[in-house]
């Protein structure tokens, strides 16, 4: 699991598990398999979490492709208002 930018000798503090702080559905841009010049938008779960270490707390984010469950390694997010409106409309229609 990705641990952010912690020192190599940082170890989780015993007794303090990872704490999920947020879960949100957004869109992520992922590469099309076998095509280096193409990408597509997929729904993705953005999971924020914190880990407690003896030296402090680390905040991180895990992004999972909601279609196949795979981890999204690079996370470009479309900030176009039209895309956000379309996502909001789809979310409302599915509830």
C-alpha positions in Angstrom: 0.0 0.0 0.0 1.3 3.5 -0.8 2.5 5.3 2.3 3.1 8.8 1.0 6.5 10.4 1.6 7.6 8.9 4.9 11.1 8.0 5.9 12.2 4.5 5.1 12.5 3.6 8.8 8.9 4.8 9.7 6.8 1.9 11.0 3.1 2.0 11.9 2.5 2.6 15.6 1.2 -0.6 17.2 -2.4 -0.4 18.2 -3.4 2.4 15.8 -4.8 1.0 12.6 -5.3 2.8 9.4 -8.2 5.2 9.7 -10.4 5.9 6.6 -11.3 9.6 6.6 -13.2 9.9 3.3 -14.7 7.9 0.4 -15.8 9.7 -2.7 -16.8 8.6 -6.2 -15.1 10.8 -8.9 -13.8 10.2 -12.4 -10.2 9.3 -13.2 -8.4 9.3 -16.4 -6.7 5.9 -17.2 -4.6 4.7 -20.1 -6.4 2.4 -22.7 -4.7 -1.0 -22.6 -2.3 -1.6 -25.5 -2.6 2.0 -26.7 -0.1 4.5 -25.3 -1.8 7.5 -27.0 -5.3 6.9 -25.7 -7.0 7.3 -22.4 -10.6 7.1 -21.1 -12.5 8.3 -18.1 -13.7 5.7 -15.6 -15.5 6.1 -12.3 -13.1 5.7 -9.4 -13.3 5.5 -5.6 -11.1 8.1 -3.9 -10.3 6.8 -0.4 -8.6 9.2 2.0 -6.9 7.6 5.0 -4.5 8.4 7.8 -1.8 6.2 9.3 -0.4 6.9 12.8 3.4 6.6 13.3 5.6 7.2 16.3 6.8 10.4 14.5 3.3 11.6 13.6 0.3 11.1 11.3 0.5 10.6 7.5 -2.4 11.4 5.3 -2.7 9.5 2.0 -5.2 8.7 -0.7 -5.9 5.4 -2.5 -7.7 5.5 -5.8 -9.5 2.4 -7.1 -11.1 1.9 -10.5 -14.8 1.3 -9.8 -15.2 -0.8 -12.9 -12.5 -3.4 -12.4 -11.2 -2.7 -8.8 -7.7 -2.0 -10.1 -5.6 0.7 -8.5 -5.2 3.9 -10.3 -1.6 4.9 -10.1 -1.7 8.4 -11.7 -4.7 10.5 -10.8 -5.5 13.3 -13.2 -8.9 14.6 -12.5 -11.0 16.5 -15.0 -11.9 19.9 -13.5 -14.2 20.8 -16.4 -17.6 22.0 -14.9 -19.5 20.2 -17.6 -17.9 16.9 -16.6 -18.8 17.6 -12.9 -22.4 18.4 -13.9 -22.7 15.2 -15.8 -21.4 13.2 -12.9 -23.8 14.9 -10.5 -26.7 14.3 -12.8 -25.8 10.6 -13.2 -25.4 10.3 -9.4 -28.9 11.8 -8.8 -30.6 9.6 -11.4 -29.1 6.5 -9.8 -30.4 7.3 -6.3 
